[in-house]
Amino acid sequence: MRKSPLVIDSKLPRVGTTIFTVMSKLAADYAAINLSQGFPDFQAEPSLFDATWRAMREGRNQYPPMAGVPELRAAIADKVSTLYGAAYDADSEITVTAGATQAIFTAIAAFVRSGDEVVVFEPVYDSYVPAIETVGGTAVYASLRFPDYRPDWEQLRALLSPRTRMLIINSPHNPTGSLLEADDLEQLAELTRDTDIVLLSDEVYEHIVFDGAHHQSVAAHPELAARSIVVSSFGKTYHITGWKIGYVLAAAELMAEFRKVHQFNVFTVNTPCQLGIAEYMREASRHLGLAAFYEAKREFFRSQLRDSRFRLLACRGTYFQLADYRAISDLPDREFAYWLASEAGVAVIPVSAFHHDGHDDRVVRFCFAKQEATLAAAGEKLRRL
């Protein structure tokens, strides 16, 4: 192994390998059932692959337009109009991205400058803060408090300052499965009114909402939409996380700034996969049926843990289930997660990994985007604890 003689002043001195990589490696090392990283262990429908292969065979294999192929941007505009009553111009207000993480990083890089503050709610998805710090911004932490993980709007009011440049929200929320309601969006509108705060809304689980609830997209709220970058993900919606294709919605003035960065950090996204998704989207039931599909998996997984000593928290959206393990162990959650993978044979994510200070409520996150056989095998192991 080579050793560099360079002295490196790291931009991210506190950042190591992401917890998702750590736990997936642990799962592989111990042949544990991997309910940690958020990806399905089942395939997408063959018709999606057929549409993509057809685009390849037809010669659509060169660079697409920087903002994405027109067919896909038009399909996104139609979907957003139908679902949220929001008219986004496919040419100037929609950009296809190399996944949601790239979209989030690009949005932060486009709008946050050195010395700016960005408010995040924690437990916070792990890519947000490193992106903020990479561009010289400072993360300011608001709390979603155990066990219901609801925002405290008065706390947020106290955290906002003239230095606040951006506010990041995530609903349905990873890792907690909580949702923002319509009145939460009204609170956001009131708190950001007459400011220059950009709202970055991570809505990658927009189609995975349970128990008859409706996803409250900021795209459907005209006042918030005017100041928002809205991010979604085809990987989460169509079971193709490895394709790394997402998209962004924003008012034209905001999108122009977003694209200035986008064109130089990825330029554009895989052509035939974009075309395959555009064709596949024509059948709306493929995203409209996602909530029922995952609600059935949630119920199956919860039934597997019903006779365990885990205490299941509410899960209103996403494909993640939180569980309190204090009846099983008094270990800190990272130690418990390592023990669970190595000794019990199930890999999970410790929720303290989503807190900047390691705050630990003795809660772990399970991913139930798995085949029933996988969930049943995990349930058998977990009921023994």
N, C-alpha and C positions, 0 to 999 in steps of 0.2 A: 504494500500500500504506500502510495506517495505521500510525503508530508510537505505542504507548501511552506515556503519561508516568509510568506506575506503576513503582516500584522493586519488583521481584519477588525474594523470597528463595526460590529454587527448592527444592522438596523433593528433586528428583532432578537436581542440578547436573551430574552426569557422564553423564546419559542423553541420547542423541541419537536419531535415527531408527533403528529396528530394522534389523539387518543383512538381514533377510528383505525388507523394503521396498526397501532400497538395492540389493540384488542383483536383485530383480525389475524395478526401474526400469532398471537397467543392461542387463538382458536385453532389455527393450522398446526402449531407446535404440539398441542395436546389433543388433537383430533376432536375438539369440542364442537358442539352445535353452535353455529355463528348467528346469534340473535343480536349482535352488536351493530355492525355497520348497516346502514339503511339501504339495502338493495334487495330486490326479489330473487328468489331461487327458482323462478319459473320463467318461461319464455313469453315474449309478446306474440300476438297473433301472426300466423304466416303471411297474411295479406299485407302486412306492413313491410315485411322483408321482400315480398314479391314486387311491391310498388317501387321499392328502393332499387332492387336488381333491374327492374325494367328501365328505370332512369339511367342506370349505368350502361345497360345494353344499347340504349338509344343515344349514347354519346354525351350525356350530360355530366361530364367528369372534369371540367375545367373550372377556373375561378368563377364563382357567382358574384353578383353585385355585393359591394361591401356591406350593405344593410341586410342582405338576405335575398333569396330568390323571390320574385314578385308573387309567385303562386302561394308561397307559404305566408308571406306578409298579408296577402289578401285573405287567406283562410283564418289567420289570427284576428284580423279586423272584424270578420264576420262573426267569429265566436264571441269576441268581447262585446260586440254590439248586441248579439242575441242574449247573452247571459246578464250583462250589466247595463244595457241601455246606453253604452258609452261609444261615441263615434271617434275612433282614432284613424288618422290618415295613414294609409299603408306606406306611402312614400316618405313622409317626413316624421312620423310619430311611432313607428314600430321598427325595431332592430332585432335581428336574430343573432344569438350569442353562442359561444362555445360553452354552454352550460350556465347554470345560475351563479356559480361561484365567480366565473369570469365577469358576468354581468354586474355582480355586486362590487367586485374589485374595481371595475372600470368606472362605475358610478361614483365610488368614493374618490378615485384618482381624479376624476373630472371636476369635482366640486370642492373637495377639502384641501385646504392649504396649510402650510406650517403654522402652528399656533391656533388653528381652529379646533373647536370642540364638537364631538359627535356623541349624542346620547344614544345608548343602547340599553335594552332591557335584558337583565340576566335572571335565570340561566340564559346565556347568549350563545348562539351558534358560533363555532370556533373560528370561522374565517373572517368575521367582521372586524374584530379588534386588530389582528395583524395587518389587515389592509389599511385601517385608519392610521396605525403607527408607521407603516411603510412610507406614507406620503406626508408624515410630519404632524398629523393630527393627534388629538388627545381624546381617548374614550372617557365618557362620563357615564356612570352606572346607575340606572334606575332598577328597582326591584320588582320582580314577579314573585310574590311570597308564597311559600309552601303553606297549605297543600293545594289551594285552588289556582294559584299562579295568575292572579288578576293584577292589572296595573293600578298603581296608586297615582292618580292624576295630580293630586296636590303635591306629592313628592316630585313629580316631573316638573310642575310649575316652579318649584324652588330650585331645580337644577338648571333651568334654562337661563342663559345669560347673553349679553351682546356677542360673545365669542361662539355661541352655538351656531354651527353652520349646517348641521344635518342631524336628523333624527331617524333611527332605523327601527322599523317594526317588523314583526314576523307573525303572520296568522294565516292558516293554522300554525301553531307554534311548535317548533322543534327545539328542545326535546319534550316539552310538557304536554302537548296535545290540547292546550287551551285555545280559545278563540276570542278575538275581539268582536264586540257587539256593535250594533248601529250607534248606540249612545257613546261608545268609546270613540268612534270616528268623529262624533260631534264635539267631544272633549278635545280631540286632537285639533280639529278645525279652530276651536276657540283659542287654544293655547298658541297656535302658530299664526293666527291672523295678524296681519300688519307686521310680519317679520319677513326676513329673507331666508328662513330655514327651508332647506330641501328635505323632503320626506322620501326615504328609501323604503319601499314596502316589499318585503320578501314574501311572496304568495305562492311558493312552489307547490304547496299541498292544497291549492285552491279547490280541487275537485274531490278532496277526501275529507268530508265533513259529515258528522253522524247525527242520528236521533232526530232527523227532520230539520236540523238547523240549516241556515243558509250562510254561505261565505260572504262576509262583508268586505268586498274589494274597495280600495280607495279609488279605483277607476270609476266606480259607480257614484262617487261623491264629488260633484263638480268642483267644489272649493278646494278639496284636498288634491284632486287629480291635477289641478293647475300647478301644483308645486311638487308633484310626486314623480319618482321613477318607480315603476311597478315591474317586478321581476317574477317570471314563471318558468316552468321546467317541463319539457316533453319527457325527460327521463323519468320523472316521478309519475307522470300521467299515463305513459304508454309502456312502462316496465322496461325501459331501455336506458338505464342510468349510464352505461358505458358509452353511449353515443355522445354524451355531453353536448346536448343541444337545448338551449332555452331561448327566452326572448324578453325584451324590455318594451314597455309602453311609457311614453312621456310626451308632454306638450312639445311642440316643435322647437321652441327656444331651448328647452332643456335637452332634447334629443340631439340638437346640433352640437352641444358641448360634449355629450356622451360619445358621439361618433368621432369627435376629434381624437379621443383617446382610443376608442375601440379599433379604429383603422390602423393603429400602430402597435397594439398589443396582441391582436389576433388577425386583423384585417377582415377576415370573413370565415365562413363555416362550411363544412363538408357539403358539397352540392347535391349528390344523389340522395343522401339522407334527408336533406331539407325537402326535396321533391317527393320522396316517399312519405314523409310525414304529412305534407300538404294534401296528397291524395287520400291518405288514411283518415284525415280529419273530416272529410266530407260526410262521414257517418257520425253524427253528433252523439249517438248512444255510446260511442267508445270512450268519451270523457264523461258524459252524463251518468253512465252506469257505474262509475268508479266508486262512488260513495257506498252504494249497496254492496259492491264486491268486497271492499275492505271492511265494511261494518260486519259482514259475516265472518271475516277472518278475525276481527277484534273479538267478537262473541265466542268464537271457537277457542281462541287463545285464553280468554278470561275463564272459560269453562275448564280448561286444563289446569288452571291455577286455583280454582275454587276451593279445593281441599288441601291447598298448600298453606304454609305459614307466611307467605307474602301477603301484604295488604295492598290491594290494587287501588291506584288513584284514578280519578276521572280521566277519561280519554274522549275528547269531543271532536278530534280531528287528527290528521296525519296517520301514519302506520306505526306509531310508537306507543308503547304502554309503560308508564312509570309504576314502580312498585316499591313500597317501604319494606325493608327486610329486617327491621329491628327485632322482630320475634325470633329470628334465626341466628343473628350474630350481632355483636357490638363492635365489629371491625369497622374502621373507616371505609368509605365506599370504594376507594381504589383498591385497597387490600382485599375487600370482599369480592370485587370483580375478578381480581387475579385468582383468588381462591376458588371462585365459582367455575372459572374456566379450567383451572388445573386439576381440581379435585372433584367437582360435580359434573364437569363436561358440558357446560353451557357458557357461552361468551356474551357479555352484556357491556353496556357503557355506564360508568359511574357518573352521576349527574354533577358531582363537584367539578368535573372537567369543564363544565359550562359556566363556572364562576371564576372571576379573576383572582379572588382571594382564597380559592379552595373551599368555600363554604360548603358544608356537608350536612344534609338532612337525612343521611342514611337511605338514599333512594337510588335505584338503578333503572336504566332504560332498556326495554326489550323492543326489538323490531319484529312485528308480526307479518311483514310482507313476505311470507313463506308459504310453501305448500303445507296442507294440513298434516301430512305425514311428518314433516319437519317439526311443526308445532307440537304434535302429539308426542314425538320422541323427546323433545325438550320438556314438555309437561311431566312426563314420567320421571325424568331425573329431578325436576324441581320439587315435585311432591314428596320426594324422599327426604328432603332437607328438614 
